[in-house]
Amino acid sequence: MSSRPGRVRGARLTDLAALGELSRLSHQSDDRESSVRSLGLPVSRSQVSVFRLFRLPLGAFRPSDQLYVYEEDGRLAGLARVERDPQRDEWTIVELDAVGIHDAGDIRLRLVQHLLRDGARRGAVRFHVACADSGGNIELLMQAGFITYGQEHILYQAPEVPLPRVTADEAARAGIRPAMPLDALPLSRLYARVTPAPVARIESYRLPDWERPGQQVRIPRSSLAPILRFAEVETFVQEDSGKNGSELAGMLQVGVAREEQPHYLRVMALPDHDASSLVRYGLSIVGERTGASRGKAGRNDAGVITPVRTYEAPLDRCFEECGFTNVATVTLLMKEALVRVAEPALVPAIR
């Protein structure tokens, strides 16, 4: 533990102005790496930062949000923001800032250690974070006990790329329809077929989680989940034509932004399935929703962003064919607060 005289505490209402300025400084471009100490996600302060949240109505803050600050000599030098998922007892670190100090890494480590202890007291089961491999992010989090379990490529489609039009009849012929609660079991099976077993064990989704994916529960998890609080999320599935509708070949999440930020797509599909129809349909939904609200058709003023995990490699080619480009690669980390033990089992009786 550092010998610095500062302390970590929960944020107060009187800290709001200082927190907004600290968040703004941490997310602005600067050539000096020491002055930009956040997680390095490929989104600007207009999407996930505290600076942006303070400029929005108070409804942008949720009762479950946690804010921690590092205070030293009467000034705030560090900030950590956590989004809590009360339905799954999981916490996600979405902002971790310390600006203008040569040992900012030490301040960020103290913030992480404090929120881990506080989360354990509040019953958190897992702690998640996604970050870029820069600024010592991964080393710092691993020092706090996190483990890496995957990577995501972040792909982006610029606003200049025209959005396709897919009619309802074309979607129906492709087997695409809105997801229903009864799709929970097929979605769970699809996830199990797509996801490596070690990753599935770490994320540990339950069948009830799949009843409303992307709405109350942000599954499947992605590094861009924090921006979904500013989007209207819809979920669609694509039936496997060879299984008479009893199995699913793919799933699509569409997050149409309500604020000035990119729209969101998330596709999960079997490796041998051509997911291009799902991608085109998702882009068509974005064009339809934005055109209806802005008097335009087939245009998007902020672009579209999507995460593709490295083990979903065939999927990124479908997005690239639709005009997406790879803009970043981020690492997914997790720390589990529970201790796994072997389940009781029957053993032969001994006389």
N, C-alpha and C positions, 0 to 999 in steps of 0.2 A: 504494500500500500504506500502511496506517495506521502511525503512529509509536508506537502503544501498545506497552508493553513485554511484553505477554502473548504467549503462543504457543499454536499448535494442535498437538495430539498425539493419538495413539490412546488410547482409554480403557483403564484398568487395573482389575484386580479391586478394588483399594483405593478406586476411585472410585465403587463401586456405590451406596453410601448417598447421596452427594452428587448423583449423577446422578438417582436416583429422586426426590429432593426438588426438583431443578431441573425435571424433567419435570412433576411434580405442580403446581408453581407456574405453569408456562407454560400448562397446560391448564385451570386453574380460571378461573371467570368473574371478571371484574374490569372496572370501568368505565374504568380507565386503559389506553389502548391500548399505551402504552410497556411495560407489564408483561406483556402477552400477545403474544409474538413468534413463535409457531409458525406453521404453514402455513395455519391457519384452516379445515381440512377440517371438514365438519359431522359429526364423530364426537368423542366425548368421550375423556377419558384412559382410560376403561375398555375402549376398543377398540384403539387403536394406540400408545399412549404407552409410553415406557420405564418409567414409574411402574407401569403395569399389568403389563408383562412381568416386572418384578422380583418381583411378588406371585404369579406363576404358577410351575409347575415349570420346572426348567432347560431342559426340552425345548422351551419356547416360544422360547428363543434358538437360532438355527441357526448352524452353523459359518461360514456365508457372511455373516452379519451383520457390519456394520462400525459402530463407534461412535467418534466423534471428539469431543474436548472442547477448550474454550478455557480456558486456565489463566492467571491473573494474580494476582500477590501471594499465591500459595499457596491460592487459592480458585478453584473452577470457576464460570465465568460464561456458558458457552455449551455447547451440545450439538447434534450432528448425528448422525442415525441413518440408515443406508443398508441396504436389502435388495438382495442381489445375486442375479442369475439366472445361475448358471454355465453353463446350457445355451445361453443366448443372449448371454453376455458383456455384460449390461446391468445398470446400477445404478439403483435408484429411491430418491430421498430421501423419507423418510416422516416425519421429525421434524427441526425446525430451531429451536432455542430459545436465547434469551438474555433474562435476566430482571433487572429492577431497575436497569438502567444506562441513562443517557440516550442513549448511542450504541450501543444494542444492534444496530442495523442494520449497523454497521461490523463488529461481532463476527460476525454471521451471514454477512456477505460473506467474511470471512477463513476461516470454516469451509467455505463452499462452494468457495472457490478451492483450499483444501488438499485437500478430498476429490476434486476434479477432477484435480489433479496426481497424487494417490495412485492414483486409478482408472486414469489413463492408464498409469502404471507397471505396474499389475496386469493390463493388457490389456482394460479395459472399452471397449466399442465405442460404447455410447450411455448417456446419463444422462437419466433421466426424473424429473419432479416434477409434482405437481398441487397447486394452492393457490387460496385465495380472493383476490379482487382487493381486498385490504385490508392495512393495516399496511406498505405498501411492498413486498409480496412480489414482485409481478411485476417492478417496476422493479429490485429487487435481483438477481433471477435473470437478467434480460436484461443487466444490467451484467456478470454473470459469463459471458455468452456464450450463454445459453439463448434459444430462439425459441419463440413460441407457435404451436400448430398446431391448436387446437380448444378447445371448451368442453363441459362436461357439466352438465346439470340433475340434481340429486340429489332423487329423489322418495322419500317415506316413507309407509308405511301404518302407522297407529297400532295398538297391540294390541287396541283395542276393536272394530276392524272384523272381522267374522266371516270366516273363510277358507272358500272354496268347496270342494266335494267333486267331484272328477272321477274317474270309474271308469276302469279300464284299458280297457274296451271303448269308452268314449267317446273316450279318447285315441287309440286305434287307428283309430277311424272318422275322426278329424281328421287322421290321418297322422302322429301324434306317436309317437316311439319313442326308446329310448336310442341315443346316438351310438356309432359303431364306428370303428376305425382306417380302414376302407375309405371312410369319409365324408370323409377328408382333402381329396380333390380337390373334391367338391361344396361343402364348407365354404369352401375357398379361393375358389371361384367366387362363392359367396354374399357373402363379405366384399368381393370386388372389385366386385360390383354395388351394394353398399350404401354403400361408403366412397369419398369423393372421391379421385381419383388422387394429389394431393399428400400427403394423409394416409396413404394406403396406401404410398407410397414412403418416407415417414418411418418408419412402424412396421415395414416391411420383414419381414413374416412369410414364412416358408418353408413348403413343403409338409409337411415332417416336424413342424412346430409344430402342425399341425392334427390330427395323429393322436391326441393326447390333450389336447384343449383343456380348460383349467380344472383340470388335475391337476398334472402336473409343470411345465407351462408355463402361466402365467396369461394366456391369450389368449382373446378379444380384451381388450386392456389397458383398464383403467378406473382412475379416481381412487380407488376403494374396494378395489383389489386387496390392500392390506396387511391388511385384516381377514379375508381368506380363509385365512390360516394357522391361524385358529381355527375353521374350518368344514369340513364334509365336502361336497365339490363334486361334483355330478353334471351331466352334459351330455346334452341331448336335442335331437333335430332334428325338423323337420316337413317332410315330403315335399311337393313340388309336385304336386298331383293331375293337372295337365295335362301333366306330363313323364314319366309312368309311373315315378315314383320315381327317375329318373336325375338330377334336380335338386332342390335344397332351397329351400323358401320361407322357412324361419326356423330359428333356433337358440336354445336356452334353456339357461342355466346356473343351477343352484340351489345355493346355499351354505347348508346348515343349520348354524347356530352351535352350537359345543360349549361356549362360554363365555357370559357375560352380555353379549350384543351383538345388534344386529339381524341377522336373516337376510338373505341376499343373493340378488337376482335379476338376471340380465342377459339381455336379449332382443335378438337381431339378426334383422331381417326385411326382406323386400323392401318398397319403398315402397307398392306397390299390393296388398299382402297384409294381410288383417285378422289381427293378431297377438293378438287378445283370447283365443283359445283357448289359446295358449301361455302368456299371463300367468295365466289361470285355472288351468291345469295346474301351473304353477310354485308358485302359492299353495297348491294342493291338496297338492303334495308336501311343502311346509313343514308344513301341518297334519297330514299323515299321519306324518311323522317326529317331530314334537314331541309329537303325541298318543300315539304308541307309547311314547315314553320317559318322559312325564310323566303318563300316565293321563288325558289330555284329548283332545278331538277338536275340530278346527276353531278352535283358539285359539292365540295366540302371545303370550308374555309380554313380548317385547322389540320387536315390530314387524318390518317388512320394509323394506329399503332397496334402491334400484336406481338406477344411473346411465343417463341417456339423453343421447346427444350431440345437439348442436343440429341437425346435418344429418339426424338420425333423427326429425325433428319429428312425423310422423304417429304415432309410437310412444307419445309421452307421453300422447296422448288415451286410448289403451287402458289405460294405468295409472291415469289419473284416473278412468275409468269403474269401476275396481275399488277405488276408495277411496284412492288415493295422492294426496299433495299435494306441491307443489314446495317444498323447504325451503332450497335453496341452489343457487348456480351456481359452478362452479370452472373454472379455466383449466388446460389441459394444456400443459406445456412440455417441450422436449427439447434436449439438446446432443449433437452427434455428434462423436466423437473421431477418426473416420477422415476422410480427405480423398477426396472422390469425383473420379475421373478418367474421361475418356472412354475407352470400350473401343476396342481396335485395330480398324481397319476396312480393307478393301481399297480401294485407290485406283488410278486408271489409271496404267499405266507410262508413263514419259517417256523417249524416246530421248536 
